[in-house]
């Protein structure tokens, strides 16, 4: 009986050891689903290949269903690295107590949101009073939280100001809704707007930007706090080493809509936390 117990214990130790070894050999990466899943994967593939080369380990992209799922997965150590918006980072930091932001794109120091409409009579938010309006995801920094925060500062409570407030779920979906006339106006990430325009996916003769928010900190690449510090350091170095003068690196940066990556720190997102509390999204 004792021999069987010892054998079973040894088997469990070996299985656990194998599981930990496997986990250490695979970097599990995800991103908030602020665009279509196919687009997120297309953007990540070259970056994933680059990280595999730099780290000497397999890098696996793990798609998630919604913003909250990324936060939950980081908190449960099911993810090692995630592309988060400012608000999702604040949520992850509060939930885990130790999520660490590694890097952000240069433009994420001064990020903005764009208000759009297909109605030529709309020149300001006041022109949308009593009409329909779309945010992106409820948890989106640039598609919901910060635009709402700036509206509230201007004395506009969306649910009272507009006849109907809807949530499209993603930035590209917001543009599609406005262009199709499903809503009279909407707001989205400035970077996604620029990308959609450059790709010819927006009819700019029809859909126009009529306002831009003040700037704020937004996206970053965050690691779970329990990740090996040596691996975190290698990851940060890999992102910072991406050089736009290198054609291969520039292709990766272009897909990330980045000129380059720079270091970031938790303190940069205190303004986002304040905005979330002011909007009643954090307790």
Secondary structure per residue as TSV (DSSP state, phi and psi in degrees):
chain	resnum	aa	ss	phi	psi
A	1	X	-	360.0	-45.2
A	2	X	H	-62.4	-41.1
A	3	X	H	-62.4	-42.3
A	4	X	H	-63.0	-40.9
A	5	X	H	-63.7	-43.7
A	6	X	H	-64.9	-38.9
A	7	X	H	-64.5	-42.0
A	8	X	H	-64.0	-42.6
A	9	X	H	-62.8	-42.5
A	10	X	H	-62.5	-39.2
A	11	X	H	-64.2	-41.1
A	12	X	H	-65.6	-40.3
A	13	X	H	-63.2	-43.1
A	14	X	H	-64.1	-41.9
A	15	X	H	-64.1	-42.2
A	16	X	H	-65.0	-42.0
A	17	X	H	-62.0	-41.7
A	18	X	H	-65.4	-39.5
A	19	X	H	-63.9	-43.9
A	20	X	H	-66.5	-38.2
A	21	X	H	-63.6	-42.3
A	22	X	H	-62.6	-43.7
A	23	X	H	-62.2	-37.7
A	24	X	H	-71.3	-22.4
A	25	X	H	-87.9	-10.3
A	26	X	E	-124.9	123.8
A	27	X	E	-91.6	116.0
A	28	X	E	-93.8	120.0
A	29	X	E	-123.2	143.6
A	30	X	E	-145.4	-177.8
A	31	X	E	-153.4	149.6
A	32	X	-	-61.1	138.4
A	33	X	-	-81.5	65.7
A	34	X	S	-87.3	-1.9
A	35	X	S	-137.7	177.4
A	36	X	-	-59.7	144.3
A	37	X	H	-54.4	-39.1
A	38	X	H	-64.8	-35.4
A	39	X	H	-70.9	-40.4
A	40	X	H	-60.5	-42.8
A	41	X	H	-68.8	-40.0
A	42	X	H	-61.2	-42.2
A	43	X	H	-67.8	-32.6
A	44	X	H	-83.7	-30.8
A	45	X	H	-50.7	-52.9
A	46	X	H	-63.8	-36.6
A	47	X	H	-65.2	-42.5
A	48	X	H	-60.4	-42.3
A	49	X	H	-64.4	-40.1
A	50	X	H	-64.1	-44.7
A	51	X	H	-64.6	-38.4
A	52	X	H	-58.1	-43.5
A	53	X	H	-65.4	-43.2
A	54	X	H	-72.8	-34.2
A	55	X	H	-94.5	-20.7
A	56	X	T	70.1	33.6
A	57	X	S	-149.1	161.0
A	58	X	E	-70.2	140.7
A	59	X	E	-120.4	124.2
A	60	X	E	-120.1	127.6
A	61	X	E	-86.9	128.5
A	62	X	-	-113.4	103.7
A	63	X	-	-68.7	149.7
A	64	X	-	-126.9	161.2
A	65	X	S	-80.8	-33.8
A	66	X	S	-156.5	177.1
A	67	X	H	-60.1	-43.6
A	68	X	H	-61.3	-31.8
A	69	X	H	-64.9	-32.6
A	70	X	H	-66.3	-45.4
A	71	X	H	-60.9	-45.8
A	72	X	H	-62.9	-41.6
A	73	X	H	-66.8	-39.1
A	74	X	H	-64.6	-42.9
A	75	X	H	-64.7	-31.9
A	76	X	T	-92.6	8.4
A	77	X	T	61.1	27.7
A	78	X	S	-90.1	-8.6
A	79	X	-	-128.7	150.5
A	80	X	S	-105.0	-33.8
A	81	X	E	-143.3	138.3
A	82	X	E	-145.7	144.2
A	83	X	E	-88.5	113.2
A	84	X	E	-120.6	152.0
A	85	X	-	-80.4	168.2
A	86	X	H	-56.3	-44.6
A	87	X	H	-68.7	-41.6
A	88	X	H	-64.4	-34.9
A	89	X	H	-63.0	-45.4
A	90	X	H	-58.2	-44.2
A	91	X	H	-61.3	-44.5
A	92	X	H	-64.7	-41.6
A	93	X	H	-63.5	-43.0
A	94	X	H	-68.9	-36.6
A	95	X	H	-75.1	-40.4
A	96	X	H	-92.8	-27.7
A	97	X	S	81.1	-11.8
A	98	X	-	-147.7	15.4
A	99	X	-	-61.1	139.8
A	100	X	E	-118.9	118.8
A	101	X	E	-78.2	125.9
A	102	X	E	-91.3	-58.4
A	103	X	E	-142.1	161.1
A	104	X	E	-139.2	162.0
A	105	X	E	-71.6	155.4
A	106	X	G	-56.5	-39.9
A	107	X	G	-73.4	-13.0
A	108	X	G	-73.5	-7.7
A	109	X	G	-73.1	-28.6
A	110	X	G	-138.0	68.4
A	111	X	B	-88.3	155.6
A	112	X	-	-139.1	167.2
A	113	X	E	-118.7	149.4
A	114	X	E	-111.3	131.9
A	115	X	E	-92.7	130.5
A	116	X	E	-128.9	157.5
A	117	X	E	-157.5	153.8
A	118	X	S	-102.5	3.1
A	119	X	-	-91.8	113.6
A	120	X	T	-62.5	-17.1
A	121	X	T	-79.7	-13.6
A	122	X	-	-83.9	112.9
A	123	X	-	-115.2	-13.8
A	124	X	S	-156.5	171.6
A	125	X	G	-61.0	-33.5
A	126	X	G	-59.2	-29.8
A	127	X	G	-72.1	-12.2
A	128	X	G	-98.7	5.1
A	129	X	T	-60.3	130.2
A	130	X	T	80.1	5.3
A	131	X	S	-109.7	-177.4
A	132	X	E	-93.1	148.9
A	133	X	E	-145.6	145.2
A	134	X	E	-123.7	129.8
A	135	X	E	-93.0	178.4
A	136	X	S	-87.7	-118.1
A	137	X	-	-83.1	150.4
A	138	X	T	-57.2	-34.8
A	139	X	T	-91.2	4.8
A	140	X	-	-76.7	131.3
A	141	X	I	-66.7	-53.3
A	142	X	I	-84.7	-21.1
A	143	X	I	-100.5	-1.7
A	144	X	I	-152.1	-65.3
A	145	X	I	-56.9	-58.3
A	146	X	H	-69.0	-41.1
A	147	X	H	-58.8	-41.8
A	148	X	H	-62.8	-42.8
A	149	X	H	-59.2	-45.9
A	150	X	H	-69.4	-33.4
A	151	X	H	-63.0	-46.8
A	152	X	H	-60.6	-38.4
A	153	X	H	-64.2	-27.3
A	154	X	T	-92.0	8.3
A	155	X	T	83.5	16.4
A	156	X	-	-107.4	115.6
A	157	X	-	-97.7	109.0
A	158	X	H	-48.6	-45.7
A	159	X	H	-67.0	-19.1
A	160	X	H	-98.9	-30.3
A	161	X	H	-79.0	-42.8
A	162	X	S	-93.9	156.7
A	163	X	S	-72.7	-29.6
A	164	X	E	-153.9	135.7
A	165	X	E	-114.0	127.8
A	166	X	E	-124.5	162.1
A	167	X	E	-122.2	115.5
A	168	X	-	-75.9	-26.2
A	169	X	S	99.2	-22.8
A	170	X	S	-158.9	156.0
A	171	X	H	-62.1	-45.2
A	172	X	H	-65.8	-32.2
A	173	X	H	-67.0	-36.2
A	174	X	H	-60.5	-45.0
A	175	X	H	-61.3	-43.9
A	176	X	H	-61.2	-40.2
A	177	X	H	-64.4	-45.1
A	178	X	H	-65.0	-44.7
A	179	X	H	-64.6	-34.1
A	180	X	H	-84.1	-5.2
A	181	X	T	80.7	13.6
A	182	X	S	-69.5	-30.7
A	183	X	S	-136.1	159.2
A	184	X	S	-81.1	-25.7
A	185	X	E	-156.6	166.7
A	186	X	E	-163.1	175.9
A	187	X	E	-140.9	143.6
A	188	X	E	-153.5	167.7
A	189	X	E	-52.2	127.7
A	190	X	H	-62.7	-36.0
A	191	X	H	-66.3	-43.4
A	192	X	H	-66.5	-39.4
A	193	X	H	-56.7	-49.8
A	194	X	H	-60.6	-40.1
A	195	X	H	-65.8	-43.5
A	196	X	H	-65.3	-38.6
A	197	X	H	-65.4	-45.8
A	198	X	H	-62.8	-32.0
A	199	X	T	-85.6	-0.1
A	200	X	T	71.5	23.3
A	201	X	-	-94.5	5.5
A	202	X	S	-127.9	135.1
A	203	X	-	-83.5	93.7
A	204	X	T	-73.7	-7.2
A	205	X	T	-75.7	-19.3
A	206	X	T	-108.7	-52.0
A	207	X	-	-94.4	126.0
A	208	X	E	-124.4	149.8
A	209	X	E	-84.6	126.1
A	210	X	E	-113.4	-9.0
A	211	X	E	-162.5	154.9
A	212	X	E	-131.4	138.3
A	213	X	-	-73.8	163.6
A	214	X	-	-61.2	165.5
A	215	X	-	-83.5	160.0
A	216	X	B	-159.5	163.5
A	217	X	-	-74.5	143.5
A	218	X	-	-136.5	-119.7
A	219	X	-	-54.4	152.2
A	220	X	E	-157.7	163.4
A	221	X	E	-95.3	121.4
A	222	X	E	-118.1	141.8
A	223	X	E	-110.5	154.9
A	224	X	-	-67.5	146.4
A	225	X	T	-64.4	-23.6
A	226	X	T	-88.3	2.4
A	227	X	S	-67.7	143.4
A	228	X	-	-50.1	121.5
A	229	X	H	-55.3	-33.3
A	230	X	H	-65.7	-39.2
A	231	X	H	-69.8	-39.7
A	232	X	H	-59.1	-42.1
A	233	X	H	-64.5	-40.3
A	234	X	H	-64.2	-40.4
A	235	X	H	-62.0	-48.3
A	236	X	H	-59.4	-44.3
A	237	X	H	-62.2	-37.8
A	238	X	H	-64.6	-43.7
A	239	X	H	-65.8	-43.7
A	240	X	H	-68.7	-22.3
A	241	X	T	-80.9	-11.1
A	242	X	-	-64.1	118.9
A	243	X	-	-115.4	117.8
A	244	X	T	-62.1	-15.8
A	245	X	T	-77.6	-16.1
A	246	X	S	-91.5	118.4
A	247	X	H	-54.2	-40.9
A	248	X	H	-66.3	-42.0
A	249	X	H	-66.3	-39.5
A	250	X	H	-62.4	-36.6
A	251	X	H	-62.6	-39.5
A	252	X	H	-66.9	-47.0
A	253	X	H	-62.0	-40.8
A	254	X	H	-60.8	-41.0
A	255	X	H	-66.1	-28.1
A	256	X	T	-88.8	4.2
A	257	X	T	53.3	42.3
A	258	X	-	-122.3	138.9
A	259	X	S	-80.7	-36.7
A	260	X	-	-171.0	168.7
A	261	X	E	-104.3	144.9
A	262	X	E	-130.3	161.2
A	263	X	E	-68.2	153.1
A	264	X	-	-139.1	175.1
A	265	X	-	-150.8	158.2
A	266	X	G	-54.9	-35.9
A	267	X	G	-61.2	-23.8
A	268	X	G	-63.4	-19.7
A	269	X	G	-105.8	12.6
A	270	X	H	-64.9	-33.7
A	271	X	H	-64.8	-36.6
A	272	X	H	-65.7	-42.5
A	273	X	H	-62.4	-42.1
A	274	X	H	-61.5	-42.6
A	275	X	H	-64.2	-40.0
A	276	X	H	-65.7	-39.6
A	277	X	H	-68.8	-38.8
A	278	X	H	-64.3	-32.5
A	279	X	T	-87.2	1.5
A	280	X	T	75.7	21.3
A	281	X	-	-95.5	-7.6
A	282	X	-	-131.3	145.0
A	283	X	-	-106.3	360.0
